[in-house]
Amino acid sequence: MMQLKLYFGVILAVFFSTTLVNGQQRESIPVIPHPLDVSFGKGEVSLSDGALVYAASPELRKSTSLFLASLKSRYQINLISSSELNANTLIEVSLDKDVDSEAYQLHINPDKIEIKGGDAGVFYAFQTLLQLIEERDGSLVVPVLNIQDKPEFGYRGLMIDVSRHFRTLDEMKGIVDLMAHFKLNRLHWHLTDDQGWRLEIKKYPKLTEIGAWRDETIIGQYGNFKPFIYDGVKHGGYYTQEEARELVQYAAERKITVIPEIELPGHSSAVLAAYPEFGSFEVINGKAQQGSIPAKDDKGNTYNNEIYPKVPGYWGVHYNIFGPKEATFKFLEDVLTEVMDIFPSEYIHIGGDEVPKDHWKTSSIAQQFIKKNKLKDEHELQSFFIRRIEKFLNKNGRNLIGWDEILEGGLAPNATVMSWRGEAGGIEAAKMNHDVIMSPNSHMYIDHGQGKQADEPLFICCLLPLEKVYSYYPRPESLSADQQKHVLGVQANMWTEYVPSFQKMQYMVFPRALALAEVAWLPKEKKDYDEFFTTRLPERLAELEHQQVNFRIPEAKVEVTEKNGKKAVTMSPSVKGSKIYYTYDGHKADRTSQLYRGEFLMPSPGEGQGPLKLKYIIVTPANRESGIYTLEIE
C-alpha cells in the first residue's frame, strides 16, 4: 500500500510555477480548468483518516459524499461526514444563495478548509480540491491558498454520438465522471441517426427491435473502397428507459444536464427501416411507392422503389427523410412525449442538419403539402417541419435546439442554434436575437485527427491539434456586446463513424476535452496555452493515466536554442514522470534509442545535407508508448 501511495505522490504532486504572462508574473496551480482568481499562502493542510467534513445544507450532502468516495477510491483514506460543526471539523461546506449556482470560494487555511458557493459551485470546489492533493511521506496535503472561481460560460458541452457506434451505460457513466471532474456541464446525447436508434420508445417497439441494429459496417474511410467492403459483423444496442433515467440521475448528481437528440426530418433511415409509413411515400402492401428518381446507395443498389432499406452500415448523407403528413407528426410527438418524460432538460435537440430534399421533390405527399400550406419550396417545408415540432415542445415547457441548418427557410421563433458549419450560422442567429451554442467544425469536431493520418488511428478528416482547440473563443468579434450575450457557450462533438471502441473514443476525446474545459471556463484574457501545456496538463494526464483513461499522449515541448554554434535541445514530456527516447540520425525512435537525460547538442549537418530530423517517443509511468514524433531542426 505504501508503494501505491508513493506512486500517487509522483503523479499528483502539486507544484507552483511562475510563468511570464502578458508581461506580468503569475503563479499557477495544476488545476484544469484553472480557477479565475488564486491567492497563495504559506504552508499546507493534511487530510487524514477520521477527519470530519460538515455540510451545512442538505442539498450539499450528495456532492460531499461523492468527494469522500473519490478520496477513498483514490487514496484509501476515510474522511467522515459529520452532522454537526465542531472544533474538530476539517472541512466546512456551506451554501451561498446570493451567488451564481456555479460560483464557489475555496479557502484552505492552515487549520481548516472552507468551501462556500452555489449548489453546483460546491461540487466544483471539491473537484478543484481533488486536483490540488499531493501525497508526501504517506500523508495527503493541500497547499494553503484562497480561490474565488466561476465559469465564463453557462453552457460547457460535450456531444457523444452513440448512434454510429453504441456505448454501454457504464461507459457513458465513465464519460460523465470525467466531464464532471473538469467542470463540463452539458452532455449532448446523440441517440438517433441513419445507422441506429438507441432509445426504447414503448409505443413504437420496432424502433429498437429493428432500428437499433445493422447487419454490418463498412471498413476504412468512406471513400477507401468502391464498392464498399463490409465487416460482416452485426452491430447495435439501445438503452431502456430505465437505463436512460439512470444516466440522467447519475449526471445530475455531478451537475451535468443530459440533452437528448432525436434527429428530424433527415438522418431518419433507422426509423424508416422500422416504420416506412412515416416516410415521404405511400406504403402499399409493405412497399414504399417511390417517386420518379429512385434512391441508390453508394454500391449502386436501388432500394426505395420497393421499400425503405435495412438500417444502413455506411456513412454519409442519406436520402431518407420523414414525410410531411399528420401520421408522421403524431409519431414524432408520441416519441418526444416519452423522451420528455425521461429527460428533464430544458432543451430537446432535434438535429435538423443535412436534410436532402430529393424525396420531397419527387413526393406527391410533400408537393401537395407545400401547395396546401402556401410554402415557397422544400426549404420552407423544412422550416415548417421544425416550427411544428417547436410548438409542440414549447407547449410542453421545453425549448428546441437544432444544428444551424434550421436557419434555412426561416428560423423557428424560440429556437436555439448550435452552429457547426463554422461560426456563420451562430452569428446570423445571434443577430436575430436567438441564443447560440458555438460548436464550429474548425475547432470543436474532435473526431478530426490529432496528427497526420498516416501516424494516427483512422479518423474522418482534417487536423485538429490540441493547441487549435485551446485557441478557440466562442464570442465572435463581429457581434456587438449585446449580441454576444446570446452566445450561451461552447460544445465539442465526438462523432463516431470511425470510433468503434470505447478505448478509441477516449483517445479522441482526451486530452482535447481538457482544452475545451478551459475554453468554456476562462475569460479570453486568462487563457495561456503554454502555461496550460507545461504547468497543468502533465499533472492531469498523469491523473488520467492512473484512472486507466486511454488518452492520446501529446507531443513533448521541445525548445531549441543556439549554444557554441550548435543547436541545443531541451525536451519536456507531456505526461508527468514520463521518459523520452530519441534519435537524430533519421532512423526510428524506440526504447532502444537514446534516453533523454537533459539538454543535448545536435550534430551539425554537412554542407547541402539539409536539417536533421529529431525523432522521439514518450513512455509514460504506466508504460504506455506514444507514436513517433518528428521535428526538423534547422
N, C-alpha and C positions, 0 to 999 in steps of 0.2 A: 504493500500500500504506500510506503514511504517513497518508493521509486516512482509510482504513478503520480504522487503529489509533486515530486521534484520535476517530473516531465511537464506537468501543468505549469509549474513555475517558469519553465523555459518558454512555453508558447504563449503564456498570458502575462508576461512581465510588463508592468506599466513603467514607461519611461517618459521623461519630459524632454522635448527637443525645442530649440529656439531656431525659428526659421525667419528669414527675411521676407516679409510680405508687404508689397506696395510701399517699400521704403521704410517700414517700421518693424520693430522686433515683436514677435508674437509667440507666446508659449502655446503648446498644443498638447492634447491628450489623445491616445489611440482609440477614440470612440467614433463610430460611424452610425449615423451622421454626426459630425462634430457639433457640440452644443453652441448655441448662439452667443452666450457670454460665460466666460470662465475666469474666476479669480483664484489665485493659488495661495495656500497657506503653508505651514511647516509641520512636518510630522505625518503620522499615519494612524489609522484606526484598525484594530484587529477584530476579525469575526471568528467566533469560536463556538463550539458545541454548547448548547443551552442558552445562548444569548437570546434575549427577549425582543420580540417585534410586536409593536402595538399599532393597530389600525383603528383610528378613532371613529370611522364611519363604516356602517355595514356594507355599503356598496364598494368599499375598497378592499374588502377581505379576500375576494377572488384574486385580484392582482397580487395581493400579498402572498396568498397560498401558492400561486404559480411561481413567484420568486423563490419561496422557500423550497419548492420542489426542484427548481433548477439548481439551487445550491447543493441540495442533497445528491442529485443526479451527477453533477459535475465534480463535486469535491468530497462527497460522503460526509458532509457536515450537516448537523441538525440544529437549526435555529427554531425557536419556539414562538408560536403565535400566542400573544397574551391578550386577555380580555380587559386588563387594567393597565394604566400608566403608572409606573413607579420609578424609584431611583435606579433600579437595575435595567431599565429599558434601554436597549442599544439603538434600536431603530424606531422612530416615531413617525407615523404616516397619518396625514390629515388632509381633508378635502377643503379646497378653496373654491367656493361657488361664485366668486367675483372675478375669476379669470376665465379665459378660453378653456374649453374642456381639454385641449391637448397641451396646454402650458403647464410647466412644473418648475419648482425650485428644489434643488438638492444641496443641502448644507452638510458637509462632512466635517464635523468639529473634532477636536482631539479626544473627546469622551463620548460623543453621541452623533448619530446620523439622523437628520431631519428631512423628511420628504413632504412637500406640500404642493398641491396642484389640482387641476381639474381631474375628472374621473379617468379619462384616457391619459392625461399627463402623469398621473401617479404610476400607471403601468410603464410609461416611457422612462420615468425616473429609475425604476427598477432595472430596465434594460441597460440604461447608462451605467448604473452601479455594477451590474454584472460584467460589463466590459472594462471597468476600472480595477477589477480584482487582480491582485498579484499574490502569488504564493511564495513565501520566503521562510526557510527554516521550518517547514511543516505547518506554518500559520498562514491564514488568509489576511491580507491587509489591503486597505484602500487609502489613497492619499488624502490629506486634509485639503479641501478646496470648496468653493461655492459655485454653483451653476444656476443660471436662470436661462430657461430654454422654452422655445415654442416654434412651431413649423411656419415656413413661409407660405406653403400651400395646403389647403384643406383636403385636396384630393391627391393621394400619392399611391398610384395604382400599378398593378401587375396583372396582365391578362395571360391566362393559361388556356390553351386550346386542347381540349380533351376529345374533340370530335375526330380529328385525323388519327391520333393515337391515344387510346384510353389510358388513364392513370387511375390507380386504385384509391380508395378512400384514405388509407394510411399514407400513401404518397402525397395526396393533396394536403393532409394534415402536416406533413413534413414541410411542404412549401409554406403553409400558413405560419408555422413556428419561426421559420427564417425571415419571412416578411415582417412579422411582429418584432423580432429582435432588432431589425434595422428600421423600425418605425414606419413601414409602409402600411396603409390602412384601407385599401380597396383591392379586393380580389375580383377581377372580372373573369367570370367562368364561362368560357365559350363552349356551350353544351351541345349545339346542333350545327350541322353543316352538311354538305353533299355526301361526305364519306361516313357519316354516322350520327345517330340520335342517341343522346346519353342520359336522358332523364325519364323515369317512369311517369307516364300520364295515365291515370287509371281509367279514364273514359275512352282512351284510344290505345288499347294494349298492343296493337300491331306496330306502334312506333318503336317499341323495344323488342318485340318478337321478331320483326323483320328489319326495321330501320336501324337497329343497333349493331348490325353485323354485316360485314362484307366478306366475300369469299376469298379474296386475295388482294395484294397490294403491289404496285409496280416497284421495280428495283431501280436504283440510280436516280439521277435527276430526271425531271420531266422530259427533257429533250435528248437524253442519252441514247435511247433505243427507239427506233421506229420500224415496225410497230413495237408497242410496249412489251417488255418482258415482266411477267408476274412471278411472285414468290410462291404461290400456291398455298399460302397459309391463311386460314380464316382468322379474322381479327374483329374484335368488338368488345362490348361490355356496356353496362349502364349503371346508374345509381338509382336505388329505390328511393322513394320519397323520404323514408325514414333515414337513409344514409345522407341524403342531401340536407335534411334538417340537422343531422348530427354535425355536419361540417359547418353549417351556418352558426350553430351554437358554439362550436369549438372556436371558430374565428371570432365571434362576438366577444367571447371571454378574453381574447387577445386584441381587442379593439380594432378588428377588421370587419368591414362590411362586405358581404359576398353579393356581387351584382350578376345575375344570370343573363345570358344572352340567348335569345330564341330568334334565329335568323329568319327574315322575311323581307320582301317577297321572293328573293332569289336564294341561292345556296340551299335549295329545298329538295334535292334528289333523294335523300334518305326518307323524307316524309312521303314523297310521291311514289317511291317504291312500295311503301306500305299502304298508302291511300291515294291511288291515282285519280280518284274522283275530285280531288281538290286542286288539280292542275288546270291548265288553260283550255283543255279539250274535253268534249263529251266522252264518257266511257260507256261503251255498249258491249255487253257480254264479256266484261272484264278487259276490254281493249280500248285504249285511248284513241279517238279518231283524230288523226294528225292533220295539220294544215298543208299548204302547198309545198312547204320546204321541209323535208324530213331531217330530223336532227341526227347527227352522226358523232360517234366518239372518235378519238384520235387513232383508232385502228381501222377507221372506215366502216364500222358497224352501224347500220341503221337500227334504231330501236323504237323511237316514239311513234312510228307509223302503226305499231301494233299495241304496245303497252309501255308504260314507263319502265325504265330498266331496273335491274337489281341495284343495290347500293354500290356505287362505283368504287373501284380501287385505284383510280388515277386522279391526279390533281388538276388544277386549272379552273377556269370559269366555265360552269356548266350551263346549258341552255334552260334547264328545268326551272320553272317559276310558278308560283301559286297563281291560280286563276281568279279574276275579279268577279266573284259571284257570292251570293249570300251564304251558301253552304260552306264556302271557304272561310268567310269572315266568322261564321258561327264556330267552325272548328278552331280557328285561332283564338277566339275569345274563350272558348272552353279550355284550351291549353293554357292560356295566360291566367285564367282564373285559378287553376291548380298551381301554376308557378307562383302566383302572388300569395297563395296560402302557405307555400314553403319558404319563400324568401321575403322577409320584412323590409328589404331595401327600399329606399325612396325611389330608386331608379330601376327600371327594367330596360335592358339593352335589346333592341330589335334588329340589329345588323343594318340592313338597308344598302349594303355595298354590292358592287359587281353584279348588277342586275341586267343581263342581256335581254333585249326586248323582242328577239326573233319570234318567240312563241306568241307573244301578244300581237305582233304584226300579222301573223297568219291565223290567229284565233278569231272565229266569228263571235265567240263569247266576249272576248276582250274588245273587239271593234264595236260591237253593239253597246257595250258598257260605256265606251268613250263617247259614242254618239248620244246615248241617253242622258249622260251627265254633263254634256257640252264641254268636254275636255279637249284641249288643243291637240294632244298627241300622247304617245306612250309615256313620255317623261311626266306629263301632268297626271297620267294614270298612276304612276308610281307615287307621286306626291299625294294623290287622293287615297291610295292604299295606306300610306304612312299616317296621314291625318285621321283616317278612320280608326286605326289602331290606337293612335294617341288619345283620341276622345274616349275610347274605352278605358285606357289606363288612367287618364285624368279623373274619370268618373269614379274610379276605384281608389283614388287618392295616391296614385303613382305618377311618376314622370318618366318620359321617354328619352333614352339616349340612342343615337344612331351614328354610324360612320358618315363621313362628310358627303357621301352621295345623296343623302336625304335632302341636301340643298337643291338638287336638280328638280325642276318643275315647281318649285316653291316650298319653302320650309314650313313644317308644321308649327302651329302657334307657340307652343311651350317647350319645344324640343331642345335638348342639349346636344351639341355637335361634338363628336370625337373626331378630331382632324388627323387623318393618317396619310393622305397623299400630300405630304409636306404640310406647310402651315396655312396655305391659301384658304382652305375651307374654314379653318378656325378663325382666321382674320375676317373673312366675309361674315361669318355668323356673329362674331363679337360686334362688328359694326352695325349689325341688325339688332343689337341688344339681346342676343341669345347667349346663354352660358356655353362655355367651351372647355374641352379637355384636350390638351395637346399631346399627340402621340405620333409625331411625324416619322415616316419610314426612313428618313435620312439619319435619324439619331436614336430612335426608340424601338426599332424592329430587331430584337435580339435573336431572331432566327437567322440573321445575317452572320457572316463569318467573322472570326476574330484574328484571322491571318489569311495567308494565301490558300486557295482551295487545295493545292497540292500538299499543303502541310497540315491541313485541318480535317476533322471528320466532315462528312458530306453536309453541305449547307445549301440554302436555296439560291442565294446570290449575294453579291456586294460585300464590301468590307466595312465592319463597324467595330473598330478597336475600342478599348476601354476609355481612352482619353477622349475620343469623339463623343461617347455617351456623356461623360462628365462635362463636356464643354457646352451642353445644351442649356438654354434658359427659356422657360415656357412663355414668357411675356414678350411678344413681338414688339419691336421698337416702332413699327408703323402704326400701332394702335395708340390712341390717346390714353391718358391716365384713367379716365372713366371707362373706356372700352376695355382696358387691361383688367379691370375688376371682374369682368366676365370670364376671365381665364381661371377656372377653378383649380387647375393643377395639371399634372403630367402622368403619363402611363407608358410603361414598356410592354411590348407584346411578344409573347412566346408562341408563335405558330409552330405546329408540329408535323407538317408534312414529312420532314426528313429527320424527325426526332422520335424513333420508335421505342426508346427505353428511358426509364427514369434517370439512369446514370448520365445519359446524353443530355437530357433536359437540364440536370444540374450543371453540366459542363457549359451549356449555352447561357444559362441564367446567371451563373456566378463566375467571375466577380462583377459582372456588369450591373447586377442589381444593387451592389454596394455604391456604385457611381450614381445610379438612379436615386438612391436614398438621399444623397447629398444634393442632387439637382432639385429634389422635391422639398427638402427641409430647409436649406440655407438660402438667405438672400444672395443675390448675384455678387455683391461686393465681399462676401465672406468666403466665397469659394476659392480654392487654390489647389490645382491638380498636383503640383509637385509635393506639397505638404501632405495631401491625401495619399499619394502613392508611396512616399518614403516613410511617413510617420505613423499612419493609421492602418493602411492596407496590410502590411506584413503581419501585424498582430492579429487582425481579424481573419486573415486567411489561415493562419496557424490555428485559430479557434475553429474555423470551419473544417479544417483537416481532422482535428480531433473528433469532431462530430460526424466524420466519415462522409462529408459532402464532396462530391466529385467535381470540384470547380476546375476551370482551366487555370493552369499555372502561368501567370503573366510573365512577359519578358523581364529580365533584370534591368535595373537602372545602370546604364553604362556611361561613364564620363571619361572623355579623352582630353588630355592637356599636353602641352609641349614641355619636355624636360630633357635637357642636354642634347637637343637636336633630334630627339626621338619622340614618339607618341607614348605617353604614359596613360595606362588604362586602369580605372578603378571600377569595381562592379559591386552592386548591392542586390541580393536576391529579393524577389517579390514576396516570399513567404519566410517569416522569421525562423531562423535556425537552419535554413537550407544550405546545401553545398552547391558550388558551381564548378563544372568541369568544362575545359575549353581547349580549342586548337586555334592556330592562326596560320596553318600551312595549307589550308584549302580542303583538308580531309575531315571526315565525320567526327563529331564530338560525341563521346560516350563516357562511361565511367572509367575507361582505361586512359582517358586523356588527362591533361594537367589539371590538378585540383587548384582552384583559386584560393590563394592564401593572403592576398593583399595586392597592392598596386604593382603592376609589372610594365616593363618597357617592350613595345612591339619592335621586332626587327625592321630594318629599313629595306623596302623592296628595291631590287636592282633597276637600273635605268630602263624605262619602257615596259616594265612589268606590271604597272598599274597598282591599285591599292590592294592590300592584303585583306582577306576575309576572316574576321573573328567569328568562330562558331562556338556555341556553348549550349549546355543543358543545365537545368536546375533539378536537383534531387532534394525532396523535402524531408523533414524529420521522420515522416511515416513511410519513407522510401518510395514515394511517388516520383515519377520522372516526367519532366516537361518534354515538349517537342524540341527539335534542334532549331535554335535561333541564330540568325546570321546577320552580321553587321560589317559593312565595308569600312575600313579605317583608312581615310585619305592621308 
